[in-house]
């Protein structure tokens, strides 16, 4: 599991695969959820500085846990990345944990 120290910034990569092959999606968005399934942040789009495509099917989200960013408490969170491929919607989730020092 990916660990980010509370008050710092981390990067999380999410790889989208279809039939075992890394695949680019269109209309890519990302949301961060707390473990109780509530949305922590508004939706990020590929045009936001925090979300970028780094390789085929690989998307990176920069997560700022500081008070100037998301102000996340210690705990488990999830990134949900979704997008479209051949008119079908796909989504992947990646868990990460914020720990206090």
OpenMM code with the backbone's topology and positions (N, CA, C; nanometers):
from openmm import Vec3, app, unit

residues = "UNK UNK UNK UNK UNK UNK UNK UNK UNK UNK UNK UNK UNK UNK UNK UNK UNK UNK UNK UNK UNK UNK UNK UNK UNK UNK UNK UNK UNK UNK UNK UNK UNK UNK UNK UNK UNK UNK UNK UNK UNK UNK UNK UNK UNK UNK UNK UNK UNK UNK UNK UNK UNK UNK UNK UNK UNK UNK UNK UNK UNK UNK UNK UNK UNK UNK UNK UNK UNK UNK UNK UNK UNK UNK UNK UNK UNK UNK UNK UNK UNK UNK UNK UNK UNK UNK UNK UNK UNK UNK UNK UNK UNK UNK UNK UNK UNK UNK UNK UNK UNK".split()
positions = [
    Vec3(0.0838, -0.1184, 0.0000),
    Vec3(0.0000, 0.0000, 0.0000),
    Vec3(0.0877, 0.1240, 0.0000),
    Vec3(0.0416, 0.2230, -0.0681),
    Vec3(0.1116, 0.3504, -0.0772),
    Vec3(0.0890, 0.4274, 0.0528),
    Vec3(0.1956, 0.4824, 0.1083),
    Vec3(0.1869, 0.5585, 0.2334),
    Vec3(0.2373, 0.6997, 0.2086),
    Vec3(0.1595, 0.7973, 0.2549),
    Vec3(0.1985, 0.9377, 0.2482),
    Vec3(0.1972, 0.9908, 0.3909),
    Vec3(0.3034, 1.0576, 0.4307),
    Vec3(0.3104, 1.1152, 0.5648),
    Vec3(0.2205, 1.2383, 0.5706),
    Vec3(0.1387, 1.2460, 0.6761),
    Vec3(0.0458, 1.3576, 0.6919),
    Vec3(0.1204, 1.4899, 0.6831),
    Vec3(0.0675, 1.5821, 0.6027),
    Vec3(0.1275, 1.7137, 0.5849),
    Vec3(0.2226, 1.7215, 0.4665),
    Vec3(0.2449, 1.6088, 0.3987),
    Vec3(0.3356, 1.6093, 0.2839),
    Vec3(0.2593, 1.5778, 0.1548),
    Vec3(0.3330, 1.5751, 0.0456),
    Vec3(0.2748, 1.5476, -0.0856),
    Vec3(0.3290, 1.4159, -0.1381),
    Vec3(0.2411, 1.3364, -0.1961),
    Vec3(0.2817, 1.2088, -0.2547),
    Vec3(0.2228, 1.1935, -0.3936),
    Vec3(0.2773, 1.1010, -0.4687),
    Vec3(0.2235, 1.0720, -0.6013),
    Vec3(0.1751, 0.9280, -0.6033),
    Vec3(0.0639, 0.9078, -0.6701),
    Vec3(0.0051, 0.7748, -0.6804),
    Vec3(-0.0196, 0.7458, -0.8274),
    Vec3(0.0320, 0.6333, -0.8727),
    Vec3(0.0119, 0.5894, -1.0106),
    Vec3(-0.1003, 0.4861, -1.0144),
    Vec3(-0.1882, 0.5026, -1.1100),
    Vec3(-0.2948, 0.4060, -1.1341),
    Vec3(-0.2794, 0.3586, -1.2777),
    Vec3(-0.2682, 0.2266, -1.2959),
    Vec3(-0.2530, 0.1692, -1.4293),
    Vec3(-0.3860, 0.1053, -1.4695),
    Vec3(-0.4376, 0.1474, -1.5837),
    Vec3(-0.5617, 0.0927, -1.6358),
    Vec3(-0.5286, -0.0159, -1.7373),
    Vec3(-0.5762, -0.1371, -1.7105),
    Vec3(-0.5544, -0.2468, -1.8034),
    Vec3(-0.6874, -0.3031, -1.8494),
    Vec3(-0.6912, -0.3406, -1.9746),
    Vec3(-0.8074, -0.4081, -2.0319),
    Vec3(-0.7558, -0.5364, -2.0936),
    Vec3(-0.8076, -0.6480, -2.0474),
    Vec3(-0.7615, -0.7801, -2.0916),
    Vec3(-0.6111, -0.7961, -2.0738),
    Vec3(-0.5580, -0.7409, -1.9621),
    Vec3(-0.4176, -0.7558, -1.9285),
    Vec3(-0.3212, -0.6619, -1.9986),
    Vec3(-0.3740, -0.5692, -2.0783),
    Vec3(-0.2891, -0.4755, -2.1517),
    Vec3(-0.3141, -0.3327, -2.1050),
    Vec3(-0.2086, -0.2595, -2.0728),
    Vec3(-0.2229, -0.1190, -2.0340),
    Vec3(-0.2897, -0.0433, -2.1481),
    Vec3(-0.3953, 0.0308, -2.1154),
    Vec3(-0.4781, 0.0936, -2.2179),
    Vec3(-0.5099, 0.2374, -2.1810),
    Vec3(-0.4945, 0.3280, -2.2779),
    Vec3(-0.5314, 0.4678, -2.2577),
    Vec3(-0.6829, 0.4824, -2.2592),
    Vec3(-0.7324, 0.5678, -2.1710),
    Vec3(-0.8738, 0.5994, -2.1651),
    Vec3(-0.8964, 0.7426, -2.2133),
    Vec3(-1.0193, 0.7748, -2.2471),
    Vec3(-1.0564, 0.9128, -2.2762),
    Vec3(-1.1462, 0.9613, -2.1634),
    Vec3(-1.1634, 1.0920, -2.1545),
    Vec3(-1.2480, 1.1531, -2.0504),
    Vec3(-1.2088, 1.1036, -1.9106),
    Vec3(-1.0798, 1.1043, -1.8830),
    Vec3(-1.0280, 1.0517, -1.7566),
    Vec3(-1.0571, 1.1476, -1.6421),
    Vec3(-1.1077, 1.0926, -1.5312),
    Vec3(-1.1305, 1.1697, -1.4092),
    Vec3(-1.0812, 1.0889, -1.2895),
    Vec3(-1.0534, 1.1582, -1.1805),
    Vec3(-1.0117, 1.0919, -1.0573),
    Vec3(-1.0816, 1.1584, -0.9397),
    Vec3(-1.1218, 1.0748, -0.8436),
    Vec3(-1.1818, 1.1230, -0.7192),
    Vec3(-1.1097, 1.0564, -0.6032),
    Vec3(-1.1052, 1.1251, -0.4903),
    Vec3(-1.0487, 1.0674, -0.3685),
    Vec3(-1.1622, 1.0452, -0.2703),
    Vec3(-1.1675, 0.9233, -0.2167),
    Vec3(-1.2702, 0.8865, -0.1195),
    Vec3(-1.2060, 0.8487, 0.0125),
    Vec3(-1.2728, 0.8818, 0.1213),
    Vec3(-1.2323, 0.8341, 0.2532),
    Vec3(-1.2817, 0.6902, 0.2681),
    Vec3(-1.2367, 0.6210, 0.3716),
    Vec3(-1.2744, 0.4811, 0.3893),
    Vec3(-1.4240, 0.4628, 0.4159),
    Vec3(-1.4937, 0.5701, 0.4559),
    Vec3(-1.6388, 0.5597, 0.4777),
    Vec3(-1.7185, 0.5902, 0.3504),
    Vec3(-1.6494, 0.5918, 0.2365),
    Vec3(-1.7072, 0.6096, 0.1027),
    Vec3(-1.7563, 0.7507, 0.0737),
    Vec3(-1.7158, 0.8477, 0.1551),
    Vec3(-1.7511, 0.9866, 0.1265),
    Vec3(-1.6415, 1.0485, 0.0403),
    Vec3(-1.6812, 1.1353, -0.0503),
    Vec3(-1.5855, 1.2017, -0.1382),
    Vec3(-1.5075, 1.3050, -0.0588),
    Vec3(-1.3754, 1.3013, -0.0706),
    Vec3(-1.2885, 1.3955, -0.0003),
    Vec3(-1.2635, 1.5193, -0.0852),
    Vec3(-1.2561, 1.5004, -0.2151),
    Vec3(-1.2213, 1.6102, -0.3045),
    Vec3(-1.3098, 1.6050, -0.4279),
    Vec3(-1.3277, 1.7209, -0.4858),
    Vec3(-1.4000, 1.7276, -0.6126),
    Vec3(-1.3272, 1.6448, -0.7178),
    Vec3(-1.3889, 1.6247, -0.8271),
    Vec3(-1.3312, 1.5444, -0.9345),
    Vec3(-1.2145, 1.6166, -1.0015),
    Vec3(-1.1045, 1.5437, -1.0184),
    Vec3(-0.9906, 1.5934, -1.0960),
    Vec3(-1.0094, 1.5477, -1.2401),
    Vec3(-0.9724, 1.6315, -1.3340),
    Vec3(-0.9729, 1.5915, -1.4747),
    Vec3(-0.8303, 1.5959, -1.5264),
    Vec3(-0.8103, 1.5392, -1.6425),
    Vec3(-0.6762, 1.5318, -1.6998),
    Vec3(-0.6191, 1.6707, -1.7287),
    Vec3(-0.7041, 1.7729, -1.7336),
    Vec3(-0.6537, 1.9088, -1.7561),
    Vec3(-0.6089, 1.9764, -1.6264),
    Vec3(-0.6349, 1.9139, -1.5105),
    Vec3(-0.5873, 1.9678, -1.3826),
    Vec3(-0.4401, 1.9325, -1.3624),
    Vec3(-0.3678, 2.0206, -1.2954),
    Vec3(-0.2243, 1.9989, -1.2736),
    Vec3(-0.1975, 1.8738, -1.1897),
    Vec3(-0.2917, 1.8344, -1.1050),
    Vec3(-0.2712, 1.7202, -1.0150),
    Vec3(-0.2796, 1.5849, -1.0855),
    Vec3(-0.3447, 1.5777, -1.2006),
    Vec3(-0.3655, 1.4505, -1.2698),
    Vec3(-0.2986, 1.4540, -1.4069),
    Vec3(-0.2141, 1.3544, -1.4327),
    Vec3(-0.1463, 1.3508, -1.5626),
    Vec3(-0.1325, 1.2064, -1.6121),
    Vec3(-0.1140, 1.1936, -1.7421),
    Vec3(-0.0872, 1.0643, -1.8039),
    Vec3(0.0636, 1.0531, -1.8181),
    Vec3(0.1235, 0.9486, -1.7604),
    Vec3(0.2686, 0.9359, -1.7611),
    Vec3(0.3195, 0.8278, -1.8553),
    Vec3(0.2313, 0.7374, -1.8979),
    Vec3(0.2684, 0.6303, -1.9893),
    Vec3(0.1387, 0.5694, -2.0413),
    Vec3(0.1484, 0.4754, -2.1312),
    Vec3(0.0279, 0.4108, -2.1835),
    Vec3(-0.0517, 0.3500, -2.0685),
    Vec3(-0.1749, 0.3957, -2.0508),
    Vec3(-0.2622, 0.3437, -1.9465),
    Vec3(-0.2245, 0.3805, -1.8048),
    Vec3(-0.1230, 0.4638, -1.7876),
    Vec3(-0.0753, 0.5005, -1.6538),
    Vec3(-0.1056, 0.6463, -1.6264),
    Vec3(-0.1740, 0.6695, -1.5158),
    Vec3(-0.2134, 0.8043, -1.4768),
    Vec3(-0.1598, 0.8304, -1.3369),
    Vec3(-0.1127, 0.9520, -1.3153),
    Vec3(-0.0523, 0.9869, -1.1878),
    Vec3(-0.1310, 1.1010, -1.1243),
    Vec3(-0.1636, 1.0830, -0.9965),
    Vec3(-0.2315, 1.1866, -0.9204),
    Vec3(-0.1389, 1.2340, -0.8097),
    Vec3(-0.1203, 1.3657, -0.8015),
    Vec3(-0.0412, 1.4255, -0.6943),
    Vec3(-0.1368, 1.4577, -0.5797),
    Vec3(-0.1067, 1.4028, -0.4617),
    Vec3(-0.1931, 1.4185, -0.3455),
    Vec3(-0.1202, 1.5014, -0.2406),
    Vec3(-0.1704, 1.6214, -0.2148),
    Vec3(-0.1145, 1.7113, -0.1142),
    Vec3(-0.1991, 1.6985, 0.0119),
    Vec3(-0.1434, 1.6369, 0.1159),
    Vec3(-0.2198, 1.6141, 0.2395),
    Vec3(-0.2113, 1.7319, 0.3369),
    Vec3(-0.1352, 1.8351, 0.3027),
    Vec3(-0.1172, 1.9489, 0.3936),
    Vec3(-0.2436, 2.0340, 0.4039),
    Vec3(-0.2427, 2.1269, 0.4990),
    Vec3(-0.3581, 2.2151, 0.5173),
    Vec3(-0.3780, 2.3061, 0.3964),
    Vec3(-0.2717, 2.3316, 0.3204),
    Vec3(-0.2839, 2.4126, 0.1989),
    Vec3(-0.3437, 2.3308, 0.0847),
    Vec3(-0.3387, 2.1984, 0.0978),
    Vec3(-0.3932, 2.1096, -0.0048),
    Vec3(-0.5259, 2.0511, 0.0405),
    Vec3(-0.5302, 1.9186, 0.0537),
    Vec3(-0.6538, 1.8485, 0.0907),
    Vec3(-0.6782, 1.8435, 0.2405),
    Vec3(-0.5745, 1.8707, 0.3207),
    Vec3(-0.5845, 1.8680, 0.4665),
    Vec3(-0.6382, 1.7334, 0.5152),
    Vec3(-0.5740, 1.6247, 0.4704),
    Vec3(-0.6190, 1.4905, 0.5056),
    Vec3(-0.5665, 1.4481, 0.6424),
    Vec3(-0.6532, 1.3900, 0.7223),
    Vec3(-0.6150, 1.3305, 0.8498),
    Vec3(-0.5528, 1.1940, 0.8246),
    Vec3(-0.4890, 1.1388, 0.9270),
    Vec3(-0.4362, 1.0036, 0.9149),
    Vec3(-0.5516, 0.9079, 0.8897),
    Vec3(-0.5291, 0.8102, 0.8020),
    Vec3(-0.6320, 0.7124, 0.7707),
    Vec3(-0.6145, 0.6563, 0.6313),
    Vec3(-0.7084, 0.5702, 0.5931),
    Vec3(-0.7045, 0.5073, 0.4612),
    Vec3(-0.7973, 0.5804, 0.3650),
    Vec3(-0.7485, 0.5986, 0.2426),
    Vec3(-0.8236, 0.6667, 0.1374),
    Vec3(-0.8125, 0.5861, 0.0085),
    Vec3(-0.8960, 0.6208, -0.0867),
    Vec3(-0.8972, 0.5511, -0.2146),
    Vec3(-0.9044, 0.6518, -0.3285),
    Vec3(-0.8277, 0.6248, -0.4331),
    Vec3(-0.8401, 0.7020, -0.5563),
    Vec3(-0.9223, 0.6175, -0.6514),
    Vec3(-1.0234, 0.6790, -0.7077),
    Vec3(-1.1022, 0.6121, -0.8107),
    Vec3(-1.0766, 0.6841, -0.9424),
    Vec3(-1.0163, 0.6135, -1.0358),
    Vec3(-0.9867, 0.6683, -1.1673),
    Vec3(-1.0844, 0.6061, -1.2659),
    Vec3(-1.1498, 0.6909, -1.3451),
    Vec3(-1.2446, 0.6374, -1.4429),
    Vec3(-1.2242, 0.7061, -1.5770),
    Vec3(-1.2673, 0.6372, -1.6803),
    Vec3(-1.2563, 0.6902, -1.8151),
    Vec3(-1.3271, 0.5982, -1.9121),
    Vec3(-1.3201, 0.6331, -2.0390),
    Vec3(-1.3933, 0.5605, -2.1421),
    Vec3(-1.2963, 0.4972, -2.2416),
    Vec3(-1.3309, 0.3761, -2.2850),
    Vec3(-1.2580, 0.3076, -2.3912),
    Vec3(-1.3607, 0.2338, -2.4765),
    Vec3(-1.3636, 0.2640, -2.6049),
    Vec3(-1.4608, 0.2017, -2.6964),
    Vec3(-1.6037, 0.2107, -2.6429),
    Vec3(-1.6430, 0.3273, -2.6014),
    Vec3(-1.7767, 0.3626, -2.5512),
    Vec3(-1.8136, 0.2975, -2.4179),
    Vec3(-1.7237, 0.2239, -2.3560),
    Vec3(-1.7513, 0.1636, -2.2257),
    Vec3(-1.6738, 0.2381, -2.1179),
    Vec3(-1.7345, 0.2525, -2.0013),
    Vec3(-1.6694, 0.3176, -1.8887),
    Vec3(-1.5927, 0.2138, -1.8066),
    Vec3(-1.4687, 0.2475, -1.7746),
    Vec3(-1.3835, 0.1621, -1.6917),
    Vec3(-1.3412, 0.2408, -1.5694),
    Vec3(-1.3219, 0.1700, -1.4578),
    Vec3(-1.2670, 0.2384, -1.3405),
    Vec3(-1.1727, 0.1468, -1.2665),
    Vec3(-1.0751, 0.2089, -1.2045),
    Vec3(-0.9772, 0.1396, -1.1219),
    Vec3(-0.9671, 0.2152, -0.9904),
    Vec3(-0.9406, 0.1403, -0.8846),
    Vec3(-0.9213, 0.2027, -0.7535),
    Vec3(-0.7854, 0.1641, -0.6986),
    Vec3(-0.7261, 0.2590, -0.6298),
    Vec3(-0.5967, 0.2363, -0.5651),
    Vec3(-0.6077, 0.2908, -0.4230),
    Vec3(-0.5728, 0.2086, -0.3259),
    Vec3(-0.5772, 0.2505, -0.1852),
    Vec3(-0.4463, 0.3190, -0.1469),
    Vec3(-0.4568, 0.4153, -0.0570),
    Vec3(-0.3366, 0.4739, 0.0025),
    Vec3(-0.3678, 0.5126, 0.1451),
    Vec3(-0.2622, 0.5255, 0.2221),
    Vec3(-0.2783, 0.5569, 0.3630),
    Vec3(-0.2008, 0.6822, 0.3983),
    Vec3(-0.2634, 0.7678, 0.4763),
    Vec3(-0.1967, 0.8869, 0.5298),
    Vec3(-0.1623, 0.8537, 0.6748),
    Vec3(-0.0351, 0.8666, 0.7098),
    Vec3(0.0104, 0.8371, 0.8469),
    Vec3(0.0641, 0.9646, 0.9098),
    Vec3(0.0421, 0.9762, 1.0398),
    Vec3(0.0996, 1.0897, 1.1106),
    Vec3(0.2429, 1.0551, 1.1506),
    Vec3(0.3207, 1.1579, 1.1694),
    Vec3(0.4623, 1.1379, 1.2020),
    Vec3(0.4783, 1.0913, 1.3431),
] * unit.nanometer
topology = app.Topology()
chain = topology.addChain("A")
for resn in residues:
    res = topology.addResidue(resn, chain)
    for name in ("N", "CA", "C"):
        topology.addAtom(name, app.Element.getBySymbol(name[0]), res)
